[in-house]
Amino acid sequence: MLPEKIVDKFEHETDKKLDTQSKHKIFDGFKNNKTINEVLDKTTIMTLHDLINKHIISYVNGVVRSGKESQLFWAVDKNGKDIALKIYLVSTSSFKKRASYILGDPRFSKIRKGTRNLVYLWAKKEFRNLIQCVERAIPSTKPIYVTKNILVMEFVGKNGVPEKTLVEAEVSQKDYESTISLIKRLYKEAKLVHGDLSEFNIFKTENGLMLFDLASGVDIHHPNAHEFLKRDINNISKFFVKRGLTVANPADIFELVTK
């Protein structure tokens, strides 16, 4: 069981008021080394505490979005700037299905067994993919820090509300062309294939489209890279067709990207 002073300090610094029932659940979880709300297991709490001590984050406001593999938190850094914490769930079994996105990627030759190790590697993988995009000035969320199952990034939005994604926004022919351009630049310049691209993981901002959720991204030399690329192109094409826009033949787009 964690020392009470450590838990108290974390709760104080994140400025979160938990009711008595929630506190009991957290302590019970620590005692039995279980996961609380699928995210706050003992190791994750200690990792968050370490991020506070390193002055990477100041406090956490709350959950922004939840998914099968991760939860996104709205946090604040030491300068009062909004940042995002993507905490990958160590209790989920879905990461076992993601092994094919790592095996064969020349950047990751050593893979330790165990779900937790796979989750940690998945977080590092997204961090590295985002770094490759930033280095080539490809519009994407900027990574700040990664440790274990926590990825720290810029917060794309205002006051804890993320920017709209393509599926949430009005889209135009220009947006389709910009999306194809992002796919091409990702392949040609960052040497990556997104691997899970859809209308749900592209922000539409005042400055244009922006990619996020790049954990599935693979090196273009990955044995399944072209299959993933074809799927990305098909997904995006179907979305824009549903919105009543004209799209090019996906096969032609594939040739344009890879030639």
N, C-alpha and C positions, 0 to 999 in steps of 0.2 A: 504493500500500500504506500502511495506517495505521502511524504510528509505534508501535514496540513498547511505549513507556512508556504510551501511551493505552490500548492493549489490556490491558496488565498491570494498570493502575489499575482498569479496569472489572471485570476478573476478580477482583481483590482485594476490591473494594467490594461485589460481589455474592456474595462468599464461595463461589464455585463452583470446584471443583477439576476441571479438565479433564485427561483423559489426553493423552499425547503425540500420539496419532493425531487426536484431536478438535482440538487446537491447530493441527496442520498443515492440517486441513480449513478451519479458520477463516481462517488466513493466506492459503491458496490462494484462498479465496472473496473476500477483500479485494483480492488482487492482480488478479483477473479481474473484480471488481465483480459477483460472482455472489451469489445468495441461499443461505445456509446453513440447512439444515433448514426451508426455505421461509419463514423469519422473519428470521433474523439477517443481513441484508445490511449493507453498509457504512453506509448512511444510518441504518438502524435502530439499529445499535450506537452511532453518534455521538449519536443522539437520546436513547438510554438514558443515555449518559454525561452529556449535557446535563441530564437530569432529576435525576441524582445531584448535579451541581454546583449546581443550583437548590434542592437539599434537598427536592425533592418525593418522591423515593424514596431509601432508604438502601441496600437491596440486594434482590436477587431470589432467591427460594428455588427455584422451578422451575415447570414446566408443570402446570396444573390440568386444563384441557380443550383439545382441539384440534377445529377445524372446517375446513370447506372454505375459509372466508374469513378466519378469524382463529384465534389461539391465546390462551388466557387463562393468565396467569402469577400466581402468588402472590408478592407482594412485601411489603416492610415500609417504613414511612415513618421519618422522623427521630426520631419519638417512640416507635418500637417497635410501632406499630399496624399490623395487617394491612391491606393494600390490594390491589386487583386491577389488573393491567395487561392490557388487551386490545390485542393487537398484530395489526393487519390485515395480511394477506399481500399484499405488493406483487408477488409472482410469479404470483398466480392470475389466470386470465382470467374467472372467474365474475362479477367486478364489472361487466363489460360488459353482462351480463344485468340488472344492477340499475339501469341508467340510467333505466328507466321509473319508478323510485321517486323520482327526483330531477327529471327533466324534467316541468314542469308544476306543481311545488311552488313557490308564490309566494315562499317564503323563500329560494330559491336560483335567482336569475336568471342568474348568470354561472357557466358551467361550462367550465373549461379542458380541452382535449383531452389524451388520454394516460391510460393505466391508473393510473399513480402519482398523478396529480392527482385522478382519480376516487376512489381509495382515501383520499386525504387528506380529500376533501370528505365521504366516507362517514363517516369518524371524527368530523368536525365535526358532521355531521348527527345522529349518535347522541347526542353531547354535548348538542346543543341540545334534542333531544327529551326527554332526561332532565331537563334544566333546567326545561323547561316542566311536566314532571310534578311535580318537587320544589316548584316555586313554587305549585302547586295542592294540595300535600300528598297527591298520589296515590302510593300505595306503589310504589316502584320503586328500583332501585339508584341511589345518589347519585353523581353525577359530581364529580370533583375537578379534573381538568386534561386538556387535549387538545393534542397537538402532532403534526403530520404524521400518521403512521399508528398512533400510540399514544394510547389513551384510558385515563386513570387514574380508577379508581372505588373506592368502598368495597368491602371484601371481605365478602360475605354468607355467613357460615359461621364455622367455628372451626378453628384449627390447620391451615389449608390445605385443609380439606375443606368444599366448598360446601354450603349448605342443600339439602335434597331438592327436586326439582321435582315437579310434579303427577304426572308419569308414574312417578316413583320412590316416591311416597307413597300412603298410604291416603287415599281421598277420600270426601267426604260430599255430601249435598244442599246443605249450607251452602257448600261449596267451589264448587259450580256457581253458586249465587246470587251469591257473592262475585266470581266471574269475570265474570259478566254485569254486575255493578255496576262493575267495573274498566273494562270495555269502554265502558260508558255514561259514566263519569266522564272517561275518556280523550277521548271525543268531545265531550262537553258542556263540560268545564272546561278541558282542555288543548288542545282543538281539534285533536286528532290521531286518526289511525287507526293501529293497530299495524302492520298490513300483513303480519305473519308470525307471528301469534299461534297458539300451540299449547300442549299439555301439557308441551313441552320447555323453554319459556322463561317459566314462572311458578314462582317459588319458593313452597314452603309452609313458613312460619316459625311460630315460637311466637306471633307477633303478627298472623298472618294471611297472606294471599297477597301476593306482591310481583312486579311485572313486571320483566323485564330483556330484553336484546337488542332494543333499540328502533331500531336503525339503519334498518330498513325503514319506520319510521313516517313517515306523510305528513300534511301539513296537510289539514284537511277540505275545503278548496277545490281540492285536487288533482283533476284530471279522472277519475282512477281510484279515488278515495277510497271511494266507495260499493261498488265491486266488491271492493276489498280488505276492506272491513268485512264484507260478506256472506261472504267466504271465511273470515275470522277467526271469525265466529259459527258457520259450518258446521263448521270444524275442532274448535272447542271442544265443540259439541253432539255430534259423533261420538264424541269421547273419553269424555264422561260417559255416553253411551248404552252404550258398550262396557264401562264399569264398572258397568252395571246400574242407573243412576240415571234418574230421570224428567226430561226436558228440555222446554222450551217449543218451539213451532214456530219455527224460525230466522227465518222471515218476520215473525213477530210481534215477535221480539226486535229485528230490524232497525228496525221501525216504532217500537218503544219507545225505541231509542237515538237515532234521527234526528228524531223528531217535535218 
